[in-house]
Amino acid sequence: MLGLFQSFGVPELLIILGIALIIFGPSRLPQIGRSIGKAIREFREGSTEVTKAIQEGLEEPEQKKAKKTKKTEAAEGEAED
């Protein structure tokens, strides 16, 4: 899918813009552009939130393990005294 977008150049984008202009007309094109921009922005924000939640979920078990190891090491140190 990514290869498809890499093959678009300036002439291809101009053709697509021209077709969109013919289909939707000059008055609706800015509205459509704003709607697409909002949708992309919301998608990015949502994906950022999901990424943060996943990272926090992965970090919690690591922090719990670190706390358990510290407690075990402290208990072992007291047992040796």
Biotite code that builds the C-alpha atoms (Angstrom):
import biotite.structure as struc

atoms = struc.array([
    struc.Atom([0.000, 0.000, 0.000], chain_id="A", res_id=1, res_name="MET", atom_name="CA", element="C"),
    struc.Atom([2.841, 2.374, 0.853], chain_id="A", res_id=2, res_name="LEU", atom_name="CA", element="C"),
    struc.Atom([4.406, 1.755, -2.569], chain_id="A", res_id=3, res_name="GLY", atom_name="CA", element="C"),
    struc.Atom([1.253, 3.100, -4.171], chain_id="A", res_id=4, res_name="LEU", atom_name="CA", element="C"),
    struc.Atom([1.661, 6.511, -2.510], chain_id="A", res_id=5, res_name="PHE", atom_name="CA", element="C"),
    struc.Atom([5.354, 6.714, -3.319], chain_id="A", res_id=6, res_name="GLN", atom_name="CA", element="C"),
    struc.Atom([4.626, 6.469, -7.025], chain_id="A", res_id=7, res_name="SER", atom_name="CA", element="C"),
    struc.Atom([2.474, 9.641, -7.020], chain_id="A", res_id=8, res_name="PHE", atom_name="CA", element="C"),
    struc.Atom([4.243, 12.633, -8.480], chain_id="A", res_id=9, res_name="GLY", atom_name="CA", element="C"),
    struc.Atom([3.180, 16.196, -9.182], chain_id="A", res_id=10, res_name="VAL", atom_name="CA", element="C"),
    struc.Atom([1.446, 15.387, -12.494], chain_id="A", res_id=11, res_name="PRO", atom_name="CA", element="C"),
    struc.Atom([-0.608, 12.592, -10.915], chain_id="A", res_id=12, res_name="GLU", atom_name="CA", element="C"),
    struc.Atom([-1.657, 14.802, -8.007], chain_id="A", res_id=13, res_name="LEU", atom_name="CA", element="C"),
    struc.Atom([-2.682, 17.579, -10.403], chain_id="A", res_id=14, res_name="LEU", atom_name="CA", element="C"),
    struc.Atom([-4.827, 15.131, -12.370], chain_id="A", res_id=15, res_name="ILE", atom_name="CA", element="C"),
    struc.Atom([-6.509, 13.897, -9.178], chain_id="A", res_id=16, res_name="ILE", atom_name="CA", element="C"),
    struc.Atom([-7.109, 17.493, -8.045], chain_id="A", res_id=17, res_name="LEU", atom_name="CA", element="C"),
    struc.Atom([-8.585, 18.354, -11.449], chain_id="A", res_id=18, res_name="GLY", atom_name="CA", element="C"),
    struc.Atom([-10.955, 15.375, -11.347], chain_id="A", res_id=19, res_name="ILE", atom_name="CA", element="C"),
    struc.Atom([-12.020, 16.295, -7.787], chain_id="A", res_id=20, res_name="ALA", atom_name="CA", element="C"),
    struc.Atom([-12.591, 19.878, -8.910], chain_id="A", res_id=21, res_name="LEU", atom_name="CA", element="C"),
    struc.Atom([-14.818, 18.715, -11.777], chain_id="A", res_id=22, res_name="ILE", atom_name="CA", element="C"),
    struc.Atom([-16.795, 16.278, -9.601], chain_id="A", res_id=23, res_name="ILE", atom_name="CA", element="C"),
    struc.Atom([-17.320, 18.400, -6.483], chain_id="A", res_id=24, res_name="PHE", atom_name="CA", element="C"),
    struc.Atom([-17.005, 21.938, -7.821], chain_id="A", res_id=25, res_name="GLY", atom_name="CA", element="C"),
    struc.Atom([-14.913, 24.813, -6.524], chain_id="A", res_id=26, res_name="PRO", atom_name="CA", element="C"),
    struc.Atom([-17.259, 25.701, -3.648], chain_id="A", res_id=27, res_name="SER", atom_name="CA", element="C"),
    struc.Atom([-17.271, 22.229, -2.029], chain_id="A", res_id=28, res_name="ARG", atom_name="CA", element="C"),
    struc.Atom([-13.565, 21.456, -2.450], chain_id="A", res_id=29, res_name="LEU", atom_name="CA", element="C"),
    struc.Atom([-12.381, 23.544, 0.564], chain_id="A", res_id=30, res_name="PRO", atom_name="CA", element="C"),
    struc.Atom([-15.031, 21.924, 2.779], chain_id="A", res_id=31, res_name="GLN", atom_name="CA", element="C"),
    struc.Atom([-13.918, 18.464, 1.706], chain_id="A", res_id=32, res_name="ILE", atom_name="CA", element="C"),
    struc.Atom([-10.276, 19.390, 2.346], chain_id="A", res_id=33, res_name="GLY", atom_name="CA", element="C"),
    struc.Atom([-11.107, 20.577, 5.867], chain_id="A", res_id=34, res_name="ARG", atom_name="CA", element="C"),
    struc.Atom([-13.089, 17.411, 6.567], chain_id="A", res_id=35, res_name="SER", atom_name="CA", element="C"),
    struc.Atom([-10.226, 15.221, 5.387], chain_id="A", res_id=36, res_name="ILE", atom_name="CA", element="C"),
    struc.Atom([-7.771, 17.259, 7.487], chain_id="A", res_id=37, res_name="GLY", atom_name="CA", element="C"),
    struc.Atom([-9.921, 16.861, 10.616], chain_id="A", res_id=38, res_name="LYS", atom_name="CA", element="C"),
    struc.Atom([-10.260, 13.134, 10.026], chain_id="A", res_id=39, res_name="ALA", atom_name="CA", element="C"),
    struc.Atom([-6.493, 12.715, 9.648], chain_id="A", res_id=40, res_name="ILE", atom_name="CA", element="C"),
    struc.Atom([-5.838, 14.799, 12.775], chain_id="A", res_id=41, res_name="ARG", atom_name="CA", element="C"),
    struc.Atom([-8.328, 12.776, 14.848], chain_id="A", res_id=42, res_name="GLU", atom_name="CA", element="C"),
    struc.Atom([-6.829, 9.540, 13.566], chain_id="A", res_id=43, res_name="PHE", atom_name="CA", element="C"),
    struc.Atom([-3.335, 10.664, 14.584], chain_id="A", res_id=44, res_name="ARG", atom_name="CA", element="C"),
    struc.Atom([-4.540, 11.704, 18.057], chain_id="A", res_id=45, res_name="GLU", atom_name="CA", element="C"),
    struc.Atom([-6.311, 8.392, 18.502], chain_id="A", res_id=46, res_name="GLY", atom_name="CA", element="C"),
    struc.Atom([-3.319, 6.376, 17.387], chain_id="A", res_id=47, res_name="SER", atom_name="CA", element="C"),
    struc.Atom([-1.074, 8.390, 19.728], chain_id="A", res_id=48, res_name="THR", atom_name="CA", element="C"),
    struc.Atom([-3.392, 7.621, 22.660], chain_id="A", res_id=49, res_name="GLU", atom_name="CA", element="C"),
    struc.Atom([-3.416, 3.924, 21.796], chain_id="A", res_id=50, res_name="VAL", atom_name="CA", element="C"),
    struc.Atom([0.384, 3.883, 21.527], chain_id="A", res_id=51, res_name="THR", atom_name="CA", element="C"),
    struc.Atom([0.718, 5.573, 24.943], chain_id="A", res_id=52, res_name="LYS", atom_name="CA", element="C"),
    struc.Atom([-1.703, 3.108, 26.523], chain_id="A", res_id=53, res_name="ALA", atom_name="CA", element="C"),
    struc.Atom([0.209, 0.155, 25.095], chain_id="A", res_id=54, res_name="ILE", atom_name="CA", element="C"),
    struc.Atom([3.547, 1.560, 26.277], chain_id="A", res_id=55, res_name="GLN", atom_name="CA", element="C"),
    struc.Atom([2.160, 2.175, 29.769], chain_id="A", res_id=56, res_name="GLU", atom_name="CA", element="C"),
    struc.Atom([0.754, -1.330, 29.828], chain_id="A", res_id=57, res_name="GLY", atom_name="CA", element="C"),
    struc.Atom([4.149, -2.745, 28.913], chain_id="A", res_id=58, res_name="LEU", atom_name="CA", element="C"),
    struc.Atom([6.002, -0.585, 31.436], chain_id="A", res_id=59, res_name="GLU", atom_name="CA", element="C"),
    struc.Atom([3.788, -1.543, 34.409], chain_id="A", res_id=60, res_name="GLU", atom_name="CA", element="C"),
    struc.Atom([4.859, -5.213, 34.538], chain_id="A", res_id=61, res_name="PRO", atom_name="CA", element="C"),
    struc.Atom([8.507, -4.163, 34.268], chain_id="A", res_id=62, res_name="GLU", atom_name="CA", element="C"),
    struc.Atom([8.099, -1.748, 37.192], chain_id="A", res_id=63, res_name="GLN", atom_name="CA", element="C"),
    struc.Atom([6.370, -4.426, 39.277], chain_id="A", res_id=64, res_name="LYS", atom_name="CA", element="C"),
    struc.Atom([9.204, -6.847, 38.539], chain_id="A", res_id=65, res_name="LYS", atom_name="CA", element="C"),
    struc.Atom([11.760, -4.236, 39.584], chain_id="A", res_id=66, res_name="ALA", atom_name="CA", element="C"),
    struc.Atom([9.903, -3.604, 42.862], chain_id="A", res_id=67, res_name="LYS", atom_name="CA", element="C"),
    struc.Atom([9.683, -7.336, 43.580], chain_id="A", res_id=68, res_name="LYS", atom_name="CA", element="C"),
    struc.Atom([13.406, -7.792, 42.938], chain_id="A", res_id=69, res_name="THR", atom_name="CA", element="C"),
    struc.Atom([14.247, -4.895, 45.247], chain_id="A", res_id=70, res_name="LYS", atom_name="CA", element="C"),
    struc.Atom([12.015, -6.343, 47.979], chain_id="A", res_id=71, res_name="LYS", atom_name="CA", element="C"),
    struc.Atom([13.593, -9.790, 47.574], chain_id="A", res_id=72, res_name="THR", atom_name="CA", element="C"),
    struc.Atom([17.099, -8.349, 47.651], chain_id="A", res_id=73, res_name="GLU", atom_name="CA", element="C"),
    struc.Atom([16.241, -6.340, 50.789], chain_id="A", res_id=74, res_name="ALA", atom_name="CA", element="C"),
    struc.Atom([14.763, -9.432, 52.457], chain_id="A", res_id=75, res_name="ALA", atom_name="CA", element="C"),
    struc.Atom([17.846, -11.475, 51.571], chain_id="A", res_id=76, res_name="GLU", atom_name="CA", element="C"),
    struc.Atom([20.085, -8.721, 52.951], chain_id="A", res_id=77, res_name="GLY", atom_name="CA", element="C"),
    struc.Atom([18.189, -8.708, 56.245], chain_id="A", res_id=78, res_name="GLU", atom_name="CA", element="C"),
    struc.Atom([18.320, -12.487, 56.444], chain_id="A", res_id=79, res_name="ALA", atom_name="CA", element="C"),
    struc.Atom([22.107, -12.416, 56.082], chain_id="A", res_id=80, res_name="GLU", atom_name="CA", element="C"),
    struc.Atom([22.480, -9.965, 58.997], chain_id="A", res_id=81, res_name="ASP", atom_name="CA", element="C"),
])
